[in-house]
Amino acid sequence: MSVQLEAKPSLVLTRRIKAPAAKVYRAWTDPEKIKLWWGPSDAADTILAEADVRVGGGFRIAFVDEMGDTHDVSGAYLDVVPNKRLVFDWAWISTPERVSLVTLTFDEEGAETLFTLRHEQFFDQLARDRHEWGWNGALDKLKAVTERIEPDRYERLNIKLAGLGDRFTMAERERIPDLWRRFMPMFGSVPNRVGERVYGVSMRADAACFAYVAAVEVASFENTPPELTQVTLDAPLYAVFSYRGGIAGMQQLVDRIGAEWRPELTAPRDAFLIERYLEDFDGAAVSSGIDILVPAAE
């Protein structure tokens, strides 16, 4: 989409955010998430957030500042490309005649997102400078909120998996793709296989290494060949971290979960991290889907 504009004051702000583009995009399009960061300072209290995210749909957001004054803004979406781009017009309720234009881009780079906000067509330089101050405060809060390692949801699972396993040290993780290459020719012949979805399961082995199993869901372990490892996923609750991208970015996310979210884990279990590869995963495409599941406290 291309919009021709006359020269008026404008601003461009960027943030490099350690989160997938989809998570940053949701922070702009999910009203409950908007409330977590909107406003120029921590004192801002967002009292209203509405977003009908489609071309022609509208939004309205209002917050109360530390002085008790209410600031209420609304606009319409002009361009919507999920997880990539949002374009909308912008006008405060107090000055509806002053309509400006906001363009947001979400450029995913591995497990990070280069976020850019371009705000154009300000009424005058003073309006531009006030918005720069306000946006900078809000984007600092956006970055902090979206960089938190938090599950996208929780699930209960009780499934059986069968697959090819091996042991690795952390320095040998690069050998895991070789295990997958050995397993995939066997995939179609696993007895009692359920569906096409595959799983990678990391399990505690000893102090020096961990066991990893490339697996598929099975209805039962009956007739499972002895060379395949059997795994039962039956923790009371699993935290699910959704990821879209290639293997390199996924590993960065796994490392962050281990470093930052690990204090939330329950006591050690046999299966401590599960990769669930969604149907569109191809190992490289930036839009491929993976769920990372970790046993969690109820």
Backbone as CSV, one residue per row, in Angstrom:
resi,resn,N_x,N_y,N_z,CA_x,CA_y,CA_z,C_x,C_y,C_z
1,MET,0.842,-1.190,0.000,0.000,0.000,0.000,0.876,1.238,0.000
2,SER,0.587,2.195,-0.843,1.368,3.426,-0.928,0.439,4.617,-0.719
3,VAL,0.786,5.505,0.209,-0.017,6.683,0.502,0.834,7.919,0.233
4,GLN,0.385,8.789,-0.648,1.100,10.015,-0.977,0.707,11.115,-0.002
5,LEU,1.674,11.734,0.643,1.407,12.732,1.660,2.174,14.015,1.387
6,GLU,1.555,15.143,1.753,2.284,16.401,1.674,3.248,16.489,2.842
7,ALA,4.281,17.280,2.694,5.317,17.367,3.715,4.779,18.030,4.978
8,LYS,4.775,17.285,6.056,4.423,17.780,7.377,5.357,17.111,8.373
9,PRO,5.410,17.593,9.601,6.302,16.956,10.580,6.003,15.472,10.743
10,SER,7.051,14.692,10.964,6.895,13.249,11.132,7.981,12.748,12.081
11,LEU,7.886,11.492,12.469,8.916,10.880,13.306,8.999,9.395,12.995
12,VAL,10.175,8.835,13.251,10.406,7.403,13.091,11.128,6.905,14.335
13,LEU,10.582,5.856,14.956,11.179,5.260,16.146,11.333,3.763,15.928
14,THR,12.399,3.193,16.430,12.623,1.753,16.295,12.960,1.146,17.654
15,ARG,12.655,-0.130,17.784,13.064,-0.912,18.938,13.421,-2.313,18.456
16,ARG,14.525,-2.832,18.942,14.861,-4.235,18.695,14.375,-5.022,19.906
17,ILE,13.425,-5.895,19.655,12.719,-6.579,20.744,13.034,-8.070,20.699
18,LYS,13.411,-8.615,21.827,13.736,-10.038,21.916,12.449,-10.852,22.070
19,ALA,11.695,-10.914,20.982,10.437,-11.657,20.953,10.054,-11.863,19.495
20,PRO,9.324,-12.936,19.183,8.877,-13.151,17.811,7.944,-12.038,17.340
21,ALA,7.911,-11.814,16.041,7.064,-10.766,15.480,5.600,-10.977,15.852
22,ALA,5.156,-12.234,15.883,3.755,-12.507,16.202,3.403,-12.019,17.603
23,LYS,4.338,-12.131,18.537,4.069,-11.684,19.905,4.000,-10.156,19.971
24,VAL,4.891,-9.477,19.251,4.864,-8.012,19.238,3.597,-7.527,18.539
25,TYR,3.223,-8.204,17.452,2.004,-7.839,16.721,0.778,-7.989,17.623
26,ARG,0.726,-9.082,18.392,-0.420,-9.289,19.291,-0.510,-8.178,20.330
27,ALA,0.645,-7.660,20.732,0.632,-6.578,21.721,-0.034,-5.320,21.182
28,TRP,-0.126,-5.205,19.859,-0.782,-4.062,19.216,-2.219,-4.360,18.808
29,THR,-2.608,-5.609,18.789,-3.919,-5.963,18.227,-4.856,-6.649,19.210
30,ASP,-4.341,-7.141,20.327,-5.167,-7.768,21.358,-5.446,-6.720,22.436
31,PRO,-6.705,-6.324,22.607,-7.010,-5.243,23.566,-6.474,-5.494,24.970
32,GLU,-6.508,-6.735,25.436,-6.018,-7.015,26.781,-4.507,-6.815,26.880
33,LYS,-3.806,-7.106,25.801,-2.356,-6.904,25.803,-2.004,-5.429,25.616
34,ILE,-2.799,-4.709,24.844,-2.581,-3.263,24.692,-2.597,-2.575,26.055
35,LYS,-3.502,-2.999,26.910,-3.633,-2.376,28.231,-2.389,-2.552,29.096
36,LEU,-1.559,-3.549,28.772,-0.380,-3.824,29.583,0.734,-2.798,29.396
37,TRP,0.708,-2.066,28.265,1.848,-1.189,27.996,1.468,0.210,27.505
38,TRP,0.230,0.448,27.206,-0.150,1.729,26.598,0.092,2.893,27.549
39,GLY,0.433,4.026,26.982,0.652,5.240,27.768,2.127,5.552,27.931
40,PRO,2.464,6.825,28.167,3.864,7.260,28.159,4.661,6.919,29.407
41,SER,3.997,6.490,30.475,4.721,6.204,31.718,3.995,5.103,32.482
42,ASP,4.656,4.597,33.514,4.047,3.556,34.334,2.825,4.071,35.090
43,ALA,2.709,5.383,35.213,1.565,5.954,35.921,0.298,5.942,35.077
44,ALA,0.429,5.725,33.769,-0.734,5.728,32.887,-1.611,4.515,33.174
45,ASP,-2.907,4.741,33.264,-3.875,3.674,33.516,-4.800,3.575,32.302
46,THR,-4.640,2.509,31.524,-5.452,2.346,30.322,-6.826,1.828,30.720
47,ILE,-7.846,2.621,30.458,-9.206,2.299,30.902,-10.068,1.760,29.769
48,LEU,-9.584,1.864,28.522,-10.361,1.374,27.382,-9.416,0.969,26.278
49,ALA,-9.644,-0.200,25.705,-8.887,-0.633,24.528,-9.811,-1.485,23.659
50,GLU,-10.059,-0.996,22.457,-10.894,-1.711,21.493,-10.137,-1.769,20.174
51,ALA,-10.178,-2.914,19.493,-9.456,-3.046,18.227,-10.171,-4.055,17.331
52,ASP,-10.697,-3.568,16.222,-11.299,-4.413,15.189,-10.292,-4.460,14.040
53,VAL,-9.345,-5.402,14.136,-8.162,-5.363,13.282,-8.451,-5.983,11.918
54,ARG,-8.912,-5.156,11.013,-9.169,-5.489,9.612,-9.206,-4.179,8.852
55,VAL,-8.968,-4.239,7.560,-9.031,-3.021,6.765,-10.447,-2.451,6.849
56,GLY,-10.555,-1.210,7.275,-11.847,-0.584,7.486,-12.342,-0.673,8.911
57,GLY,-11.741,-1.578,9.705,-12.102,-1.668,11.110,-11.481,-0.528,11.899
58,GLY,-11.937,-0.343,13.104,-11.452,0.781,13.888,-10.856,0.371,15.215
59,PHE,-10.197,1.325,15.881,-9.677,1.125,17.229,-9.988,2.364,18.051
60,ARG,-10.017,2.155,19.350,-10.148,3.272,20.289,-9.448,2.876,21.572
61,ILE,-8.586,3.769,22.075,-7.816,3.499,23.286,-7.829,4.759,24.147
62,ALA,-8.058,4.576,25.440,-8.070,5.723,26.352,-7.287,5.377,27.612
63,PHE,-6.517,6.361,28.099,-5.800,6.171,29.353,-5.909,7.419,30.207
64,VAL,-5.707,7.240,31.499,-5.717,8.339,32.460,-4.287,8.561,32.938
65,ASP,-3.815,9.810,32.868,-2.436,10.084,33.278,-2.350,10.338,34.783
66,GLU,-1.127,10.643,35.252,-0.899,10.803,36.686,-1.617,12.025,37.260
67,MET,-2.037,12.967,36.396,-2.767,14.146,36.844,-4.276,13.919,36.856
68,GLY,-4.700,12.743,36.402,-6.120,12.440,36.365,-6.804,12.818,35.068
69,ASP,-6.025,13.296,34.093,-6.609,13.675,32.801,-6.735,12.451,31.902
70,THR,-7.826,12.381,31.147,-8.081,11.266,30.240,-7.637,11.635,28.824
71,HIS,-6.920,10.720,28.166,-6.453,10.906,26.796,-7.056,9.785,25.950
72,ASP,-7.828,10.162,24.955,-8.660,9.220,24.212,-8.361,9.357,22.719
73,VAL,-7.902,8.275,22.076,-7.524,8.328,20.669,-8.253,7.233,19.899
74,SER,-8.504,7.492,18.616,-9.166,6.481,17.787,-8.678,6.620,16.352
75,GLY,-9.029,5.636,15.541,-8.649,5.651,14.138,-9.189,4.432,13.421
76,ALA,-8.846,4.318,12.144,-9.285,3.193,11.310,-8.071,2.525,10.685
77,TYR,-8.133,1.210,10.535,-7.048,0.452,9.927,-7.122,0.571,8.404
78,LEU,-6.010,0.982,7.793,-5.935,1.172,6.348,-5.222,0.019,5.653
79,ASP,-4.339,-0.662,6.373,-3.610,-1.802,5.812,-3.292,-2.759,6.957
80,VAL,-3.566,-4.040,6.748,-3.340,-5.044,7.783,-2.667,-6.256,7.160
81,VAL,-1.421,-6.515,7.547,-0.703,-7.725,7.145,-0.266,-8.397,8.440
82,PRO,-0.972,-9.433,8.886,-0.688,-10.020,10.193,0.779,-10.339,10.401
83,ASN,1.286,-9.921,11.564,2.665,-10.166,12.002,3.704,-9.437,11.155
84,LYS,3.264,-8.604,10.230,4.193,-7.901,9.336,4.021,-6.380,9.362
85,ARG,2.763,-5.914,9.285,2.555,-4.485,9.032,1.148,-4.065,9.457
86,LEU,1.067,-2.877,10.045,-0.206,-2.233,10.347,-0.115,-0.766,9.939
87,VAL,-1.161,-0.283,9.277,-1.251,1.136,8.937,-2.623,1.622,9.393
88,PHE,-2.651,2.731,10.117,-3.933,3.261,10.585,-3.846,4.776,10.718
89,ASP,-5.005,5.433,10.595,-5.003,6.864,10.874,-5.230,7.064,12.365
90,TRP,-4.996,8.292,12.818,-4.871,8.563,14.252,-5.404,9.957,14.552
91,ALA,-6.345,10.062,15.491,-6.869,11.373,15.888,-7.346,11.304,17.328
92,TRP,-6.942,12.290,18.104,-7.411,12.378,19.478,-8.854,12.854,19.483
93,ILE,-9.634,12.352,20.430,-11.045,12.733,20.523,-11.178,14.236,20.720
94,SER,-10.206,14.841,21.425,-10.254,16.280,21.708,-9.965,17.136,20.485
95,THR,-9.263,16.574,19.465,-8.936,17.317,18.238,-9.181,16.418,17.023
96,PRO,-10.449,16.098,16.751,-10.754,15.132,15.685,-10.349,15.596,14.288
97,GLU,-10.155,16.886,14.119,-9.771,17.406,12.805,-8.287,17.187,12.506
98,ARG,-7.496,16.861,13.513,-6.055,16.661,13.335,-5.779,15.164,13.112
99,VAL,-5.916,14.731,11.895,-5.743,13.317,11.565,-4.324,13.083,11.042
100,SER,-3.607,12.170,11.667,-2.259,11.805,11.224,-2.243,10.327,10.835
101,LEU,-1.078,9.846,10.432,-0.968,8.489,9.900,0.139,7.731,10.620
102,VAL,-0.151,6.498,11.049,0.826,5.661,11.746,1.060,4.386,10.936
103,THR,2.320,4.051,10.712,2.699,2.803,10.039,3.614,2.020,10.968
104,LEU,3.258,0.771,11.235,4.055,-0.118,12.066,4.565,-1.271,11.220
105,THR,5.843,-1.606,11.360,6.390,-2.776,10.682,7.054,-3.681,11.708
106,PHE,6.935,-4.995,11.476,7.440,-6.008,12.389,8.352,-6.929,11.582
107,ASP,9.650,-6.678,11.620,10.613,-7.446,10.836,11.298,-8.469,11.746
108,GLU,10.954,-9.742,11.557,11.506,-10.793,12.404,12.902,-11.174,11.942
109,GLU,13.811,-11.229,12.892,15.199,-11.617,12.629,15.589,-12.660,13.652
110,GLY,15.449,-13.929,13.288,15.681,-15.003,14.246,14.624,-14.959,15.327
111,ALA,15.059,-14.929,16.595,14.118,-14.867,17.709,13.819,-13.428,18.122
112,GLU,14.281,-12.452,17.357,14.070,-11.042,17.659,13.206,-10.388,16.592
113,THR,12.698,-9.206,16.931,11.904,-8.424,15.989,12.441,-6.999,15.952
114,LEU,12.710,-6.522,14.748,13.032,-5.111,14.571,11.706,-4.395,14.320
115,PHE,11.257,-3.653,15.333,9.972,-2.963,15.271,10.198,-1.506,14.899
116,THR,9.429,-1.019,13.920,9.545,0.375,13.486,8.175,1.037,13.514
117,LEU,8.135,2.209,14.135,6.931,3.042,14.156,7.216,4.316,13.372
118,ARG,6.433,4.567,12.345,6.531,5.804,11.570,5.211,6.568,11.751
119,HIS,5.305,7.773,12.304,4.115,8.596,12.523,4.258,9.863,11.694
120,GLU,3.322,10.082,10.781,3.431,11.166,9.793,2.201,12.073,9.829
121,GLN,2.364,13.233,9.181,1.269,14.188,8.990,0.782,14.833,10.285
122,PHE,1.751,15.182,11.159,1.382,15.902,12.365,0.876,17.305,12.024
123,PHE,0.036,17.831,12.873,-0.527,19.155,12.668,0.561,20.221,12.668
124,ASP,1.518,20.086,13.617,2.623,21.043,13.679,3.792,20.394,14.421
125,GLN,4.895,21.134,14.544,6.095,20.581,15.166,5.862,20.267,16.647
126,LEU,5.082,21.081,17.327,4.806,20.835,18.739,4.078,19.504,18.928
127,ALA,3.096,19.244,18.070,2.377,17.965,18.155,3.327,16.804,17.902
128,ARG,4.207,17.016,16.936,5.191,15.959,16.630,6.082,15.671,17.840
129,ASP,6.587,16.723,18.500,7.501,16.556,19.623,6.801,15.928,20.830
130,ARG,5.550,16.295,21.062,4.803,15.698,22.163,4.572,14.203,21.916
131,HIS,4.260,13.857,20.689,4.061,12.440,20.364,5.372,11.652,20.469
132,GLU,6.470,12.268,20.097,7.754,11.573,20.220,8.022,11.215,21.684
133,TRP,7.769,12.165,22.573,7.950,11.893,23.994,7.017,10.762,24.443
134,GLY,5.755,10.862,24.063,4.789,9.846,24.483,5.082,8.476,23.904
135,TRP,5.412,8.418,22.621,5.706,7.135,21.985,6.949,6.496,22.584
136,ASN,7.968,7.279,22.864,9.184,6.695,23.443,8.900,6.014,24.777
137,GLY,8.119,6.654,25.615,7.763,6.032,26.884,6.941,4.772,26.682
138,ALA,5.980,4.829,25.776,5.124,3.672,25.528,5.901,2.514,24.907
139,LEU,6.800,2.817,23.977,7.553,1.740,23.319,8.555,1.085,24.263
140,ASP,9.070,1.843,25.216,9.922,1.217,26.238,9.110,0.212,27.043
141,LYS,7.860,0.560,27.351,6.987,-0.373,28.072,6.610,-1.557,27.190
142,LEU,6.342,-1.302,25.913,6.038,-2.391,24.974,7.187,-3.387,24.923
143,LYS,8.400,-2.882,24.820,9.581,-3.759,24.758,9.687,-4.609,26.014
144,ALA,9.507,-3.988,27.177,9.621,-4.725,28.436,8.556,-5.810,28.541
145,VAL,7.330,-5.484,28.150,6.227,-6.447,28.248,6.425,-7.616,27.289
146,THR,6.784,-7.320,26.049,6.877,-8.384,25.052,8.136,-9.227,25.198
147,GLU,9.150,-8.704,25.887,10.368,-9.493,26.088,10.271,-10.449,27.272
148,ARG,9.223,-10.341,28.041,9.042,-11.287,29.134,8.811,-12.683,28.561
149,ILE,9.483,-13.669,29.138,9.250,-15.050,28.738,8.010,-15.548,29.482
150,GLU,6.927,-15.660,28.771,5.673,-16.125,29.350,5.023,-17.105,28.389
151,PRO,4.401,-18.149,28.891,3.709,-19.095,27.999,2.563,-18.406,27.260
152,ASP,2.331,-18.865,26.034,1.171,-18.381,25.289,-0.116,-19.001,25.822
153,ARG,-0.002,-20.190,26.395,-1.164,-20.870,26.955,-0.667,-22.087,27.741
154,TYR,-1.607,-22.783,28.371,-1.307,-24.022,29.084,-2.180,-25.134,28.521
155,GLU,-1.632,-26.354,28.508,-2.371,-27.504,28.002,-2.180,-28.693,28.936
156,ARG,-3.169,-29.562,28.931,-3.059,-30.855,29.594,-2.870,-31.905,28.511
157,LEU,-1.893,-32.770,28.690,-1.591,-33.803,27.699,-1.450,-35.147,28.386
158,ASN,-1.883,-36.171,27.692,-1.617,-37.538,28.122,-1.515,-38.365,26.845
159,ILE,-0.334,-38.376,26.250,-0.136,-39.060,24.980,1.116,-39.918,25.037
160,LYS,1.163,-40.869,24.139,2.326,-41.754,24.024,3.086,-41.417,22.753
161,LEU,4.413,-41.473,22.837,5.283,-41.209,21.694,6.256,-42.366,21.530
162,ALA,6.612,-42.628,20.286,7.647,-43.619,19.998,8.571,-43.037,18.944
163,GLY,9.873,-43.212,19.147,10.804,-42.639,18.185,12.232,-43.064,18.427
164,LEU,13.101,-42.461,17.656,14.526,-42.796,17.705,15.223,-41.856,18.678
165,GLY,16.007,-42.421,19.598,16.651,-41.605,20.610,18.159,-41.762,20.639
166,ASP,18.804,-40.779,21.260,20.248,-40.815,21.450,20.583,-39.874,22.590
167,ARG,21.853,-39.918,23.042,22.314,-39.032,24.100,23.247,-37.981,23.539
168,PHE,23.172,-36.776,24.135,23.974,-35.651,23.672,24.436,-34.832,24.867
169,THR,25.605,-34.228,24.748,25.981,-33.153,25.661,25.456,-31.856,25.056
170,MET,25.453,-30.789,25.840,24.972,-29.519,25.306,25.823,-29.071,24.128
171,ALA,27.110,-29.390,24.144,27.988,-29.000,23.035,27.724,-29.811,21.780
172,GLU,26.976,-30.911,21.905,26.715,-31.784,20.761,25.318,-31.598,20.180
173,ARG,24.621,-30.529,20.571,23.259,-30.328,20.075,23.185,-30.252,18.554
174,GLU,24.282,-29.840,17.936,24.298,-29.726,16.475,24.098,-31.073,15.788
175,ARG,24.265,-32.174,16.525,24.076,-33.505,15.938,22.613,-33.953,15.912
176,ILE,21.724,-33.197,16.573,20.323,-33.610,16.635,19.682,-33.703,15.247
177,PRO,19.946,-32.786,14.302,19.366,-32.956,12.957,19.739,-34.285,12.306
178,ASP,20.916,-34.824,12.619,21.285,-36.136,12.082,20.351,-37.219,12.608
179,LEU,19.941,-37.096,13.861,18.984,-38.056,14.424,17.663,-37.987,13.681
180,TRP,17.216,-36.776,13.369,15.969,-36.620,12.613,16.093,-37.244,11.226
181,ARG,17.233,-37.065,10.588,17.411,-37.645,9.255,17.369,-39.177,9.311
182,ARG,17.808,-39.747,10.400,17.740,-41.206,10.560,16.311,-41.664,10.858
183,PHE,15.562,-40.808,11.583,14.217,-41.223,11.986,13.177,-41.088,10.880
184,MET,13.255,-40.022,10.086,12.173,-39.738,9.144,11.895,-40.879,8.163
185,PRO,12.893,-41.631,7.646,12.552,-42.774,6.779,11.764,-43.850,7.514
186,MET,11.842,-43.884,8.846,11.121,-44.865,9.641,9.718,-44.380,10.020
187,PHE,9.472,-43.092,9.834,8.267,-42.434,10.345,6.987,-43.171,9.941
188,GLY,6.862,-43.476,8.664,5.617,-44.070,8.171,5.360,-45.481,8.640
189,SER,6.375,-46.164,9.159,6.212,-47.564,9.556,6.131,-47.756,11.070
190,VAL,6.069,-46.690,11.843,5.951,-46.825,13.295,4.581,-47.425,13.620
191,PRO,4.518,-48.544,14.320,3.228,-49.173,14.629,2.317,-48.259,15.449
192,ASN,1.029,-48.276,15.117,-0.004,-47.556,15.872,0.168,-46.035,15.810
193,ARG,0.819,-45.558,14.740,1.053,-44.114,14.602,-0.271,-43.359,14.542
194,VAL,-0.289,-42.176,15.185,-1.468,-41.309,15.197,-1.116,-40.011,14.486
195,GLY,-1.666,-39.768,13.297,-1.461,-38.509,12.594,-0.067,-38.344,12.020
196,GLU,0.208,-37.117,11.565,1.456,-36.797,10.880,2.387,-35.917,11.712
197,ARG,1.926,-35.449,12.846,2.715,-34.513,13.647,3.877,-35.227,14.331
198,VAL,5.033,-34.561,14.364,6.203,-35.155,15.008,6.619,-34.316,16.217
199,TYR,7.345,-34.969,17.124,7.754,-34.367,18.380,9.241,-34.587,18.601
200,GLY,9.894,-33.609,19.212,11.248,-33.781,19.720,11.200,-33.671,21.228
201,VAL,11.686,-34.687,21.935,11.588,-34.721,23.388,12.977,-34.771,23.998
202,SER,13.278,-33.795,24.844,14.531,-33.779,25.599,14.270,-34.330,26.989
203,MET,15.085,-35.297,27.400,14.876,-35.957,28.688,16.168,-35.969,29.484
204,ARG,16.042,-35.916,30.780,17.203,-35.953,31.658,17.869,-37.321,31.556
205,ALA,19.193,-37.307,31.431,19.939,-38.565,31.383,20.857,-38.652,32.590
206,ASP,21.868,-37.796,32.629,22.744,-37.712,33.797,23.321,-36.304,33.839
207,ALA,24.263,-36.074,34.729,24.798,-34.726,34.913,25.536,-34.217,33.692
208,ALA,25.996,-35.113,32.849,26.834,-34.696,31.726,26.065,-34.559,30.423
209,CYS,24.929,-35.225,30.296,24.242,-35.214,29.002,22.732,-35.364,29.164
210,PHE,22.041,-35.214,28.058,20.598,-35.396,28.037,20.247,-36.345,26.899
211,ALA,19.098,-36.965,27.011,18.600,-37.831,25.949,17.620,-37.042,25.098
212,TYR,17.653,-37.285,23.793,16.734,-36.612,22.874,16.077,-37.684,22.010
213,VAL,14.761,-37.571,21.833,14.014,-38.536,21.043,13.246,-37.809,19.942
214,ALA,13.469,-38.205,18.692,12.660,-37.744,17.559,11.516,-38.733,17.430
215,ALA,10.268,-38.268,17.580,9.178,-39.213,17.798,7.888,-38.804,17.098
216,VAL,6.954,-39.735,17.112,5.608,-39.525,16.594,4.636,-40.067,17.633
217,GLU,3.426,-39.511,17.665,2.425,-40.004,18.601,1.942,-41.388,18.180
218,VAL,1.713,-42.259,19.169,1.178,-43.600,18.905,-0.001,-43.847,19.830
219,ALA,-0.920,-44.696,19.362,-2.084,-45.036,20.177,-1.714,-45.974,21.310
220,SER,-0.715,-46.833,21.078,-0.234,-47.745,22.113,1.193,-48.146,21.778
221,PHE,1.864,-48.759,22.749,3.226,-49.223,22.535,3.282,-50.671,22.036
222,GLU,2.140,-51.238,21.754,2.100,-52.619,21.277,2.861,-52.738,19.953
223,ASN,3.738,-53.725,19.874,4.540,-54.019,18.674,5.570,-52.940,18.345
224,THR,5.873,-52.052,19.298,6.913,-51.051,19.054,8.263,-51.744,18.918
225,PRO,9.003,-51.501,17.834,10.312,-52.151,17.663,11.255,-51.791,18.801
226,PRO,12.127,-52.707,19.186,13.021,-52.458,20.331,13.978,-51.293,20.105
227,GLU,14.276,-50.954,18.855,15.212,-49.860,18.609,14.571,-48.482,18.816
228,LEU,13.246,-48.441,19.019,12.564,-47.172,19.255,12.364,-46.945,20.750
229,THR,12.512,-45.685,21.157,12.313,-45.294,22.552,10.852,-44.952,22.789
230,GLN,10.317,-45.365,23.915,8.928,-45.082,24.280,8.890,-43.954,25.310
231,VAL,8.025,-42.971,25.065,7.902,-41.817,25.970,6.421,-41.568,26.236
232,THR,6.067,-41.351,27.482,4.701,-40.965,27.841,4.718,-39.540,28.380
233,LEU,3.933,-38.675,27.779,3.799,-37.288,28.242,2.547,-37.219,29.102
234,ASP,2.727,-37.100,30.412,1.584,-37.148,31.314,1.709,-36.187,32.488
235,ALA,2.501,-35.130,32.335,2.566,-34.122,33.398,1.174,-33.515,33.571
236,PRO,0.810,-33.092,34.798,-0.523,-32.511,34.998,-0.801,-31.316,34.102
237,LEU,0.252,-30.539,33.784,0.053,-29.322,33.008,1.325,-28.983,32.252
238,TYR,1.169,-28.502,31.025,2.314,-28.080,30.223,2.146,-26.611,29.836
239,ALA,3.214,-25.842,30.024,3.251,-24.474,29.502,3.639,-24.541,28.035
240,VAL,2.913,-23.801,27.190,3.143,-23.846,25.747,3.677,-22.496,25.277
241,PHE,4.859,-22.523,24.679,5.472,-21.338,24.084,5.423,-21.527,22.565
242,SER,4.632,-20.725,21.887,4.490,-20.865,20.429,5.581,-20.089,19.718
243,TYR,6.076,-20.668,18.637,7.160,-20.052,17.874,6.912,-20.293,16.397
244,ARG,7.219,-19.273,15.590,7.161,-19.418,14.140,8.499,-18.962,13.574
245,GLY,9.179,-19.838,12.860,10.482,-19.505,12.321,11.310,-20.749,12.100
246,GLY,12.600,-20.560,11.866,13.496,-21.673,11.608,14.095,-22.238,12.881
247,ILE,14.899,-23.282,12.725,15.474,-23.989,13.853,16.391,-23.101,14.690
248,ALA,17.191,-22.243,14.056,18.140,-21.407,14.802,17.415,-20.510,15.799
249,GLY,16.349,-19.861,15.356,15.590,-18.999,16.251,14.906,-19.783,17.354
250,MET,14.437,-20.993,17.034,13.804,-21.819,18.043,14.777,-22.151,19.167
251,GLN,16.029,-22.453,18.806,17.011,-22.793,19.832,17.285,-21.611,20.747
252,GLN,17.262,-20.400,20.200,17.426,-19.213,21.034,16.279,-19.107,22.030
253,LEU,15.046,-19.397,21.570,13.894,-19.357,22.460,14.026,-20.410,23.549
254,VAL,14.442,-21.619,23.183,14.622,-22.688,24.168,15.633,-22.275,25.228
255,ASP,16.737,-21.661,24.815,17.759,-21.227,25.761,17.196,-20.181,26.727
256,ARG,16.375,-19.275,26.216,15.794,-18.236,27.072,14.788,-18.835,28.053
257,ILE,14.003,-19.804,27.595,13.064,-20.471,28.509,13.831,-21.117,29.650
258,GLY,14.943,-21.796,29.294,15.741,-22.445,30.326,16.372,-21.480,31.289
259,ALA,16.791,-20.306,30.789,17.501,-19.342,31.631,16.560,-18.445,32.430
260,GLU,15.425,-18.050,31.819,14.585,-17.025,32.416,13.290,-17.554,33.022
261,TRP,12.738,-18.611,32.444,11.452,-19.099,32.937,11.624,-20.313,33.828
262,ARG,12.822,-20.885,33.829,13.067,-22.131,34.548,12.696,-22.069,36.031
263,PRO,12.832,-20.941,36.721,12.412,-20.930,38.130,10.946,-21.288,38.324
264,GLU,10.134,-21.172,37.266,8.722,-21.507,37.377,8.457,-23.003,37.252
265,LEU,9.473,-23.779,36.874,9.273,-25.203,36.634,9.032,-25.955,37.934
266,THR,8.353,-27.097,37.803,8.154,-27.970,38.934,9.423,-28.786,39.150
267,ALA,9.381,-29.749,40.044,10.520,-30.630,40.269,10.858,-31.364,38.978
268,PRO,12.126,-31.772,38.788,12.529,-32.423,37.541,11.652,-33.618,37.196
269,ARG,11.318,-33.715,35.901,10.548,-34.841,35.395,11.370,-35.501,34.295
270,ASP,10.925,-36.693,33.892,11.658,-37.405,32.849,11.719,-36.589,31.565
271,ALA,10.565,-36.133,31.089,10.519,-35.328,29.870,10.418,-33.869,30.291
272,PHE,11.480,-33.081,30.076,11.463,-31.721,30.597,11.306,-30.668,29.518
273,LEU,11.364,-31.039,28.254,11.117,-30.078,27.189,10.673,-30.835,25.938
274,ILE,9.561,-30.398,25.371,8.990,-31.075,24.207,8.850,-30.074,23.076
275,GLU,9.323,-30.437,21.895,9.112,-29.650,20.683,7.986,-30.323,19.902
276,ARG,6.921,-29.587,19.644,5.807,-30.120,18.855,5.781,-29.384,17.521
277,TYR,6.139,-30.094,16.464,6.251,-29.475,15.146,4.896,-29.474,14.471
278,LEU,4.416,-28.282,14.118,3.103,-28.157,13.513,3.145,-28.572,12.052
279,GLU,1.973,-28.724,11.461,1.879,-29.316,10.131,2.628,-28.553,9.055
280,ASP,2.791,-27.224,9.244,3.431,-26.431,8.190,4.935,-26.306,8.378
281,PHE,5.505,-26.996,9.373,6.939,-26.834,9.630,7.766,-27.534,8.559
282,ASP,8.774,-26.798,8.024,9.665,-27.414,7.036,11.139,-27.282,7.425
283,GLY,11.407,-26.767,8.638,12.776,-26.695,9.125,13.504,-25.415,8.803
284,ALA,12.986,-24.621,7.856,13.730,-23.424,7.462,12.841,-22.208,7.299
285,ALA,11.616,-22.382,6.805,10.756,-21.246,6.467,10.483,-20.385,7.696
286,VAL,10.499,-19.068,7.499,10.339,-18.161,8.628,8.933,-18.211,9.201
287,SER,7.980,-18.807,8.501,6.614,-18.865,9.005,6.255,-20.231,9.569
288,SER,7.220,-21.149,9.640,6.924,-22.484,10.123,6.565,-22.452,11.606
289,GLY,5.743,-23.424,12.035,5.232,-23.398,13.388,5.790,-24.494,14.279
290,ILE,6.174,-24.113,15.498,6.645,-25.041,16.515,6.051,-24.612,17.856
291,ASP,5.593,-25.585,18.633,5.222,-25.337,20.021,6.281,-25.947,20.925
292,ILE,6.740,-25.170,21.918,7.659,-25.677,22.922,6.829,-25.894,24.189
293,LEU,6.809,-27.127,24.685,6.021,-27.472,25.864,6.959,-27.827,27.021
294,VAL,6.641,-27.275,28.208,7.457,-27.512,29.401,6.520,-27.871,30.550
295,PRO,6.804,-28.946,31.301,5.971,-29.239,32.481,5.920,-28.051,33.407
296,ALA,4.729,-27.755,33.925,4.556,-26.559,34.745,3.740,-26.892,35.979
297,ALA,3.833,-26.006,36.959,3.022,-26.157,38.164,1.570,-25.818,37.859
298,GLU,0.652,-26.516,38.505,-0.762,-26.230,38.270,-1.156,-24.946,38.999
